[in-house]
Amino acid sequence: MKNLLPIIPAIFVILILEWLSRIGFFPVYVFPAPSAMWTAFALDRSRFLSVSLETLLGSTLGFSLSVGVGLLSAAMIAASSTLRHMVLPYAVLFQTVPIIAIAPLLVIWFGYGLPTVVAASFVASLFPIIANTVSGLRSTDTTLLSLFRVLRASKLQTVFSLRLPYALPSILTGFRISSGLAVIGAIVGEFVSGTGLGGLIDESRTQQRVDRVFVAVLLGSVIGIVFFGFVQILSKIFLSRWHPEDQK
Amino acid sequence: MEPKTEPKIVVENVEKKYARGGGVGPISFEVDRGDFVAILGGSGTGKSTLLRLLGGVEEKTSGNIRFPDTCDLATWGFVFQDAALLPWKNALENVLLPQRLRMMPKGPMLKHALDLLTQLGLEGARGLYPHELSGGMKMRVSLARALLDEPRWLALDEPFSALDEPVRWALAEDLRTLWLKSRPTVFFVTHSILEALTLATRVLVIDGSPGKIVLDRRLPWPADRTFEVRGDPEFIRLTQQIYDLVAGKRRK
């Protein structure tokens, strides 16, 4: 029942916006009525769905690449303090560059289409995975490390039976943050490469079709929610039995 | 059960120094098989460091620790101050951790692990995760894990310090029962003079920084004594003597 609670404010906001639009509070070219958005969606449903699938594919590939590269880099950074000192400042620097600023460069490097979208999604979502995984791997309880030393555990056993499971809540927090950023990155990449929801938003903007822009933005949010939900399911599977925060 | 006559652990001029200061030693003593040695002292005197040196968790700076041939590293059981349970394993899985790390089949040890949990009053808690256990229950799981391999040497680092009085003494009673059953050699670090004199057969008092032994006393009461020993005049005299050594000096 609690899972349905967020629907209540959504219904409330939709009804208010519909009413404000109908009494002419907003000009239709600034904020169309929710019913007009629905009509725009219904009239071009197949296009909306196909571009949403493109965005979903781009974000999924970008996020998966971030997970693979992020976990591997984080494991190496956590294992070597020299590497950590060499690499981490640049990872932070990289994070401060806005994705919208480098998206045009990505088009030059990767061309129009999926590779640019995946690259933008990857760049936007990589850092939180590295930062959270490094932090998790380095925060292993010192008494547990002593216990593993007493029990003569090998280095591999210490990594796979202690450090990694201990870091899991942090790693999944990184996934959670990155899942939303992966969708944002993909849409920004599409904006410049003219595909997916990003391309549709840009196209509708130039045609002054604010209703279609809103539909595309909402579909982007739905993809974000799907990603977030997927990470929540992962958290539920791996953490719910022992991590009180994830039992809620 | 009487202890078998076996060679002693010999600690010769062992010293551990830290760059930040403190540590322990040089320190020398011998311990017989089956002894219950309480190591007492104030904070920062190196009691836990000494235990970690004995258990091989830390490297000594100098000196020599000679173990009997029968004492390989797998025969040590270790109990830490804060239970040190893996949060993602339930009570039974935590008890079986030493065996899992040695990649041996669970079967033969499973019964022993369940017996230990039963002896420690945890038969109904075997499937519970650490966050579902009370402080005393966690410490019992930790004790069961240390005893899984029937260790010849058991190191306990202030295991009851975070527990309230009734739980602390219930656990002390459990520890004594288990010790009397198989008579491992116990090194028991504690701040509590009462706990040390009630449980141990020998007391080492460490003071200073780096810590050195200021009192080494074999206690006159039988190993299977009851808690009534606390009324013995010698018990009261020793309590006062140790108190003066570890705390009284600072009071003056």
Interface residues (C-beta under 8 A of the other chain):
Chain A: D141 T143 L144 S146 L147 F148 R149 V150 L151 R152 A153 Q157 S161 L162 P165 Y166 L168 R241 W242 H243 P244
Chain B: R52 G55 G56 V57 L73 A74 W76 F78 F80 Q81 D82 A84 L86 P87 W88 K89 L97 P98 R100 L101 Y129 P130 H131
